[in-house]
Amino acid sequence: MGILNVTPDSFSDGGEYKAFDAAVAHGERMARHGADLIDVGGESTRPGAPTVDEAEEIDRVVPVIRELARRIPAVPICVDTTKPAVAEAALEAGAAIVNDISGLDRAPEFADIAARHGAGLVVMHMRGTPADMQTRANYEDVVADILAHWRRALDLARAAGVKDEAVVVDPGIGFAKTFAHNLEILGRLGELAAFGRPVMIGLSRKSFLGRITGADARDRDPETVAATLVAASRGAHIHRVHDVAGACRALRVWTALHARGTDPA
């Protein structure tokens, strides 16, 4: 899944694709580089990020989604939002998936919207909002909390008419998680992959990777590739990344070697 931030303030590429032409060109480029999905977001979700007015967010994402749906119809477009009205507008413009970072906690009506449109639904685990989530990173068992949250969300989605096979889950790396929590999630990813729904994981350029190597956000693509391959080896199904080309090439090599064991000959 390629990340397309049409925002001025996202943590690693804020402003780079805010303009319509730049955003559409980058979406097409990610598709050429191997993206199976493209995730379009109009509001930064970095820790401490301010909220964006609903109308402004719609103005940011809808024209880009409409044009990408027209130009690259074989690549499903996902809208990354916390606002039901934005999801409605995006789906009407051609998006096929809703990525709800609140995991139906803040807006259970996302399930109704997805069901009505026959759309896919990504359910991510977090606590609070981007503005305060890092003050809420307190768990007895972070993996158990994630699994409990997914079960509740899946029940809500089923009740609204969303089919199980339309739901993807995301543990929310970096969202109300400490450095230690992020490492524990990766270490226990097999438990999460056994939940029964495809697991999406967003490791790309995250600050916990920078804490390991000291690299700035824009220079963390090698770290992202390394973490992505670890996640793949532990059962992650969808990898949400900024550098689609690098991730796809690494995953193709990993898949080829993995299929043959450790002997590439």
C-alpha positions as CSV (number, residue, x, y, z in Angstrom):
1,M,0.0,0.0,0.0
2,G,1.5,3.3,-1.1
3,I,1.1,6.3,1.1
4,L,-0.1,9.5,-0.5
5,N,-0.3,12.4,1.9
6,V,-2.0,15.4,0.4
7,T,-1.2,17.4,3.5
8,P,1.2,20.3,4.5
9,D,2.3,18.7,7.8
10,S,2.7,15.0,7.6
11,F,5.8,13.9,9.5
12,S,8.1,12.8,6.6
13,D,6.7,14.2,3.4
14,G,4.4,17.1,4.5
15,G,3.6,19.4,1.6
16,E,5.5,17.4,-1.0
17,Y,2.2,16.2,-2.6
18,K,-0.2,18.8,-1.4
19,A,-0.7,20.2,-5.0
20,F,-3.2,18.2,-7.1
21,D,-0.9,17.6,-10.0
22,A,2.0,16.4,-7.8
23,A,-0.4,14.1,-5.8
24,V,-1.8,12.5,-8.9
25,A,1.6,12.0,-10.5
26,H,2.9,10.4,-7.4
27,G,-0.1,8.1,-7.2
28,E,0.5,7.0,-10.7
29,R,4.2,6.6,-10.0
30,M,3.5,4.3,-7.0
31,A,1.2,2.2,-9.2
32,R,4.0,1.8,-11.8
33,H,6.4,0.8,-9.0
34,G,4.1,-2.0,-7.8
35,A,1.6,-0.6,-5.4
36,D,-1.4,-2.9,-5.0
37,L,-3.3,-0.2,-3.1
38,I,-2.9,3.6,-2.6
39,D,-3.9,5.2,0.7
40,V,-4.9,8.9,0.3
41,G,-4.9,11.0,3.5
42,G,-5.8,14.7,3.9
43,E,-5.1,15.1,7.6
44,S,-1.8,14.4,9.4
45,T,-2.0,11.7,12.1
46,R,1.5,12.3,13.5
47,P,1.6,12.7,17.3
48,G,0.4,16.1,18.3
49,A,-1.0,16.9,14.9
50,P,-3.9,19.5,14.8
51,T,-7.3,18.5,13.4
52,V,-8.4,19.6,9.9
53,D,-11.8,21.1,9.1
54,E,-14.1,18.5,7.4
55,A,-14.7,20.6,4.3
56,E,-11.0,21.3,3.9
57,E,-10.1,17.6,4.2
58,I,-12.7,16.8,1.5
59,D,-11.3,19.4,-0.7
60,R,-7.8,17.9,-0.3
61,V,-8.6,14.3,-1.0
62,V,-11.7,14.0,-3.2
63,P,-10.2,15.5,-6.4
64,V,-7.1,13.4,-6.1
65,I,-9.1,10.2,-5.5
66,R,-11.5,10.9,-8.4
67,E,-8.6,11.4,-10.8
68,L,-6.6,8.4,-9.6
69,A,-9.7,6.2,-9.8
70,R,-10.0,7.3,-13.4
71,R,-6.4,7.0,-14.4
72,I,-5.4,3.7,-12.6
73,P,-8.7,1.8,-12.2
74,A,-6.9,-1.5,-11.5
75,V,-5.4,-0.1,-8.2
76,P,-8.0,0.3,-5.5
77,I,-7.9,3.6,-3.7
78,C,-8.2,3.8,0.1
79,V,-9.2,6.9,2.0
80,D,-7.4,7.5,5.3
81,T,-9.7,9.6,7.5
82,T,-11.4,9.8,10.9
83,K,-14.4,11.7,9.6
84,P,-17.5,9.9,8.2
85,A,-18.4,12.7,5.9
86,V,-14.9,12.5,4.3
87,A,-15.3,8.7,3.9
88,E,-18.7,9.2,2.2
89,A,-17.3,11.8,-0.2
90,A,-14.3,9.7,-1.0
91,L,-16.2,6.5,-1.7
92,E,-18.6,8.5,-4.0
93,A,-15.5,9.8,-5.8
94,G,-14.2,6.3,-6.5
95,A,-12.4,5.1,-3.4
96,A,-12.9,1.4,-2.6
97,I,-11.6,1.2,1.0
98,V,-12.0,3.2,4.2
99,N,-9.0,3.3,6.5
100,D,-10.3,4.2,10.0
101,I,-7.4,4.8,12.3
102,S,-9.7,5.0,15.3
103,G,-10.9,1.4,14.6
104,L,-14.6,2.3,14.9
105,D,-14.1,3.6,18.4
106,R,-14.7,7.3,17.6
107,A,-17.1,6.8,14.7
108,P,-18.9,3.4,14.6
109,E,-20.9,4.7,11.6
110,F,-17.8,4.0,9.5
111,A,-19.1,0.4,9.5
112,D,-22.5,1.5,8.1
113,I,-20.8,3.6,5.4
114,A,-18.6,0.7,4.4
115,A,-21.5,-1.7,4.3
116,R,-23.7,0.7,2.3
117,H,-21.0,1.2,-0.4
118,G,-19.7,-2.4,-0.4
119,A,-16.3,-1.0,0.6
120,G,-13.4,-2.5,2.4
121,L,-12.7,-1.4,5.9
122,V,-9.3,-1.1,7.7
123,V,-9.7,-1.3,11.5
124,M,-6.6,0.1,13.3
125,H,-5.9,0.1,17.0
126,M,-5.2,3.3,18.8
127,R,-6.3,5.2,21.9
128,G,-7.4,8.9,21.9
129,T,-6.6,11.2,19.1
130,P,-3.3,12.1,17.4
131,A,-3.2,15.1,19.7
132,D,-3.2,13.1,22.9
133,M,-2.6,9.4,22.0
134,Q,1.0,9.2,23.3
135,T,-0.3,10.1,26.8
136,R,-2.6,7.0,26.6
137,A,0.1,4.4,25.9
138,N,-0.5,2.4,29.1
139,Y,-1.2,-1.4,28.8
140,E,-0.9,-4.5,30.9
141,D,-0.6,-6.4,27.7
142,V,-0.5,-4.4,24.5
143,V,-1.2,-7.4,22.2
144,A,-4.1,-8.6,24.3
145,D,-5.6,-5.0,24.1
146,I,-5.2,-4.9,20.3
147,L,-6.9,-8.3,19.9
148,A,-9.8,-7.3,22.2
149,H,-10.3,-4.1,20.3
150,W,-10.3,-5.9,16.9
151,R,-12.9,-8.3,18.2
152,R,-15.2,-5.5,19.3
153,A,-14.7,-3.7,16.0
154,L,-15.4,-6.8,14.0
155,D,-18.6,-7.4,15.9
156,L,-19.7,-3.8,15.1
157,A,-18.8,-4.3,11.4
158,R,-20.7,-7.5,11.2
159,A,-23.8,-6.0,12.8
160,A,-23.7,-3.2,10.3
161,G,-23.5,-5.7,7.4
162,V,-19.8,-5.6,6.6
163,K,-18.6,-9.0,5.5
164,D,-15.7,-10.4,7.4
165,E,-13.7,-10.7,4.2
166,A,-14.0,-7.0,3.7
167,V,-12.1,-6.2,6.9
168,V,-8.4,-5.7,7.4
169,V,-6.8,-5.1,10.8
170,D,-3.8,-2.9,11.7
171,P,-2.1,-2.9,15.1
172,G,-1.3,0.8,14.9
173,I,2.4,1.0,15.2
174,G,3.3,4.3,16.8
175,F,-0.3,5.2,17.7
176,A,-0.6,5.3,21.5
177,K,2.4,3.0,21.6
178,T,5.8,3.5,23.2
179,F,9.1,2.3,21.6
180,A,8.9,-0.9,23.7
181,H,5.3,-1.5,22.6
182,N,6.2,-1.2,19.0
183,L,9.0,-3.7,19.4
184,E,6.7,-6.1,21.3
185,I,4.1,-5.9,18.6
186,L,6.6,-6.8,16.0
187,G,8.0,-9.6,18.2
188,R,4.5,-11.0,18.7
189,L,3.1,-10.3,15.2
190,G,2.4,-14.0,14.7
191,E,-0.3,-13.8,17.5
192,L,-1.9,-10.9,15.6
193,A,-1.7,-12.6,12.2
194,A,-3.5,-15.6,13.8
195,F,-6.6,-13.4,14.4
196,G,-8.1,-14.5,11.1
197,R,-8.1,-11.3,9.2
198,P,-5.3,-9.9,6.9
199,V,-3.0,-7.7,9.0
200,M,-1.8,-4.4,7.6
201,I,1.2,-2.8,9.2
202,G,2.5,0.7,8.9
203,L,6.2,0.9,9.8
204,S,7.3,3.3,7.2
205,R,9.8,5.9,8.4
206,K,8.3,5.7,11.9
207,S,10.2,7.4,14.8
208,F,10.9,4.1,16.6
209,L,13.1,3.1,13.6
210,G,14.9,6.4,13.9
211,R,15.5,5.8,17.5
212,I,17.4,2.6,16.6
213,T,19.6,4.2,13.9
214,G,19.5,7.9,14.5
215,A,18.3,8.6,11.0
216,D,15.9,11.5,10.3
217,A,12.4,10.7,9.0
218,R,13.1,11.3,5.3
219,D,16.2,9.0,5.5
220,R,14.5,6.0,7.1
221,D,13.7,4.0,3.9
222,P,16.5,1.4,4.5
223,E,15.2,0.9,8.1
224,T,11.7,0.6,6.7
225,V,12.7,-2.1,4.3
226,A,14.4,-4.1,7.1
227,A,11.4,-3.8,9.4
228,T,9.0,-4.7,6.5
229,L,10.9,-7.9,5.8
230,V,10.7,-8.8,9.5
231,A,7.0,-8.1,9.5
232,A,6.5,-10.2,6.3
233,S,8.3,-13.1,7.9
234,R,6.0,-12.9,10.9
235,G,2.7,-12.9,8.9
236,A,1.9,-9.3,7.9
237,H,-0.1,-9.2,4.7
238,I,-0.2,-5.6,3.7
239,H,2.7,-3.2,4.1
240,R,1.9,0.5,4.1
241,V,4.9,2.4,2.9
242,H,6.2,5.7,1.4
243,D,8.9,4.1,-0.8
244,V,6.9,1.7,-2.8
245,A,9.7,0.8,-5.3
246,G,12.1,-0.1,-2.5
247,A,9.6,-2.1,-0.5
248,C,8.4,-4.0,-3.6
249,R,11.8,-4.9,-4.8
250,A,12.9,-6.1,-1.3
251,L,9.7,-8.1,-0.9
252,R,10.1,-9.8,-4.3
253,V,13.6,-10.9,-3.3
254,W,12.4,-12.0,0.2
255,T,9.5,-14.0,-1.4
256,A,11.7,-15.7,-3.9
257,L,14.2,-16.8,-1.3
258,H,11.5,-17.6,1.3
259,A,9.9,-19.9,-1.2
260,R,13.2,-21.8,-1.7
261,G,14.2,-21.8,2.0
262,T,17.6,-20.3,2.4
263,D,19.1,-21.6,-0.9
264,P,18.6,-19.2,-3.8
265,A,20.2,-21.7,-6.3
